[in-house]
Amino acid sequence: IHTSAITVAIMPEVDDVEVSINPSDLKIEVFRAGGHGGQCVNTTDSAVRITHLPTNISVSMQDEKSQHKNKDKALKI
């Protein structure tokens, strides 16, 4: 006897929405990243936290070794 199961989810497609954020509404902080990488991670302030002040929503990014790349990735979220 062979049994199988399947799940199907139907979700609406969302149109791309342009969002304009005032740069003065953002608080950008840099800090030392943690995790893998040993001493290299602990020597530079490469991690970035961006907080949208009106909503208090924050995003932290520390995927990259570069602070600028982390900032760009955080702003895209």
Phi and psi restraints in degrees (value plus and minus 20) as a CYANA .aco file:
   2 HIS   PHI    -141.3  -101.3
   2 HIS   PSI     108.0   148.0
   3 THR   PHI    -140.9  -100.9
   3 THR   PSI     126.1   166.1
   4 SER   PHI    -156.2  -116.2
   4 SER   PSI     135.4   175.4
   5 ALA   PHI    -156.6  -116.6
   5 ALA   PSI     128.7   168.7
   6 ILE   PHI    -162.8  -122.8
   6 ILE   PSI     127.0   167.0
   7 THR   PHI    -142.1  -102.1
   7 THR   PSI     113.8   153.8
   8 VAL   PHI    -141.6  -101.6
   8 VAL   PSI     107.3   147.3
   9 ALA   PHI    -135.3   -95.3
   9 ALA   PSI     109.1   149.1
  10 ILE   PHI    -129.0   -89.0
  10 ILE   PSI      97.8   137.8
  11 MET   PHI    -145.8  -105.8
  11 MET   PSI     122.1   162.1
  12 PRO   PHI     -91.0   -51.0
  12 PRO   PSI     128.6   168.6
  13 GLU   PHI    -100.6   -60.6
  13 GLU   PSI     116.0   156.0
  14 VAL   PHI    -122.4   -82.4
  14 VAL   PSI     110.6   150.6
  15 ASP   PHI     -90.9   -50.9
  15 ASP   PSI     128.4   168.4
  16 ASP   PHI     -85.1   -45.1
  16 ASP   PSI     113.4   153.4
  17 VAL   PHI    -136.8   -96.8
  17 VAL   PSI     109.3   149.3
  18 GLU   PHI    -103.4   -63.4
  18 GLU   PSI     109.3   149.3
  19 VAL   PHI    -138.5   -98.5
  19 VAL   PSI     109.2   149.2
  20 SER   PHI    -130.0   -90.0
  20 SER   PSI     105.1   145.1
  21 ILE   PHI    -136.0   -96.0
  21 ILE   PSI     109.7   149.7
  22 ASN   PHI     -92.1   -52.1
  22 ASN   PSI     103.0   143.0
  23 PRO   PHI     -76.8   -36.8
  23 PRO   PSI     -46.7    -6.7
  24 SER   PHI     -93.6   -53.6
  24 SER   PSI     -32.5     7.5
  25 ASP   PHI    -105.4   -65.4
  25 ASP   PSI     -21.2    18.8
  26 LEU   PHI    -127.0   -87.0
  26 LEU   PSI     116.0   156.0
  27 LYS   PHI    -129.2   -89.2
  27 LYS   PSI      98.2   138.2
  28 ILE   PHI    -130.4   -90.4
  28 ILE   PSI     103.0   143.0
  29 GLU   PHI    -141.1  -101.1
  29 GLU   PSI     124.9   164.9
  30 VAL   PHI    -137.3   -97.3
  30 VAL   PSI     127.0   167.0
  31 PHE   PHI    -173.7  -133.7
  31 PHE   PSI     150.8   190.8
  32 ARG   PHI     -98.7   -58.7
  32 ARG   PSI     111.2   151.2
  33 ALA   PHI     -93.8   -53.8
  33 ALA   PSI     136.1   176.1
  34 GLY   PHI    -136.4   -96.4
  34 GLY   PSI     159.9   199.9
  35 GLY   PHI      78.6   118.6
  35 GLY   PSI    -174.0  -134.0
  36 HIS   PHI     -86.4   -46.4
  36 HIS   PSI     131.9   171.9
  37 GLY   PHI     105.7   145.7
  37 GLY   PSI     -29.4    10.6
  38 GLY   PHI      42.4    82.4
  38 GLY   PSI    -158.5  -118.5
  39 GLN   PHI     -86.9   -46.9
  39 GLN   PSI     -48.9    -8.9
  40 CYS   PHI     -79.4   -39.4
  40 CYS   PSI     -57.3   -17.3
  41 VAL   PHI     -90.0   -50.0
  41 VAL   PSI     -54.5   -14.5
  42 ASN   PHI    -106.1   -66.1
  42 ASN   PSI     -21.3    18.7
  43 THR   PHI    -118.1   -78.1
  43 THR   PSI     -38.8     1.2
  44 THR   PHI    -149.0  -109.0
  44 THR   PSI     133.1   173.1
  45 ASP   PHI    -104.8   -64.8
  45 ASP   PSI      58.4    98.4
  46 SER   PHI    -119.2   -79.2
  46 SER   PSI     -37.4     2.6
  47 ALA   PHI    -102.4   -62.4
  47 ALA   PSI     130.0   170.0
  48 VAL   PHI    -150.5  -110.5
  48 VAL   PSI     118.0   158.0
  49 ARG   PHI    -143.8  -103.8
  49 ARG   PSI     105.1   145.1
  50 ILE   PHI    -137.0   -97.0
  50 ILE   PSI     106.5   146.5
  51 THR   PHI    -136.6   -96.6
  51 THR   PSI     108.4   148.4
  52 HIS   PHI    -105.7   -65.7
  52 HIS   PSI      88.1   128.1
  53 LEU   PHI     -81.4   -41.4
  53 LEU   PSI     -61.6   -21.6
  54 PRO   PHI     -82.4   -42.4
  54 PRO   PSI     -53.5   -13.5
  55 THR   PHI    -126.7   -86.7
  55 THR   PSI     -31.5     8.5
  56 ASN   PHI      42.3    82.3
  56 ASN   PSI       5.5    45.5
  57 ILE   PHI    -105.5   -65.5
  57 ILE   PSI     111.8   151.8
  58 SER   PHI    -145.6  -105.6
  58 SER   PSI     130.8   170.8
  59 VAL   PHI    -149.8  -109.8
  59 VAL   PSI     111.0   151.0
  60 SER   PHI    -134.3   -94.3
  60 SER   PSI     120.8   160.8
  61 MET   PHI    -158.7  -118.7
  61 MET   PSI     109.5   149.5
  62 GLN   PHI    -164.2  -124.2
  62 GLN   PSI       8.8    48.8
  63 ASP   PHI     -91.5   -51.5
  63 ASP   PSI     -55.4   -15.4
  64 GLU   PHI    -121.2   -81.2
  64 GLU   PSI     142.7   182.7
  65 LYS   PHI     -99.9   -59.9
  65 LYS   PSI     -39.3     0.7
  66 SER   PHI    -115.8   -75.8
  66 SER   PSI     111.7   151.7
  67 GLN   PHI     -81.7   -41.7
  67 GLN   PSI     -59.2   -19.2
  68 HIS   PHI     -87.0   -47.0
  68 HIS   PSI     -60.1   -20.1
  69 LYS   PHI     -86.6   -46.6
  69 LYS   PSI     -59.8   -19.8
  70 ASN   PHI     -84.3   -44.3
  70 ASN   PSI     -58.8   -18.8
  71 LYS   PHI     -84.8   -44.8
  71 LYS   PSI     -64.6   -24.6
  72 ASP   PHI     -81.1   -41.1
  72 ASP   PSI     -63.2   -23.2
  73 LYS   PHI     -85.5   -45.5
  73 LYS   PSI     -59.8   -19.8
  74 ALA   PHI     -86.2   -46.2
  74 ALA   PSI     -58.9   -18.9
  75 LEU   PHI     -87.1   -47.1
  75 LEU   PSI     -48.3    -8.3
  76 LYS   PHI     -93.2   -53.2
  76 LYS   PSI     -43.7    -3.7
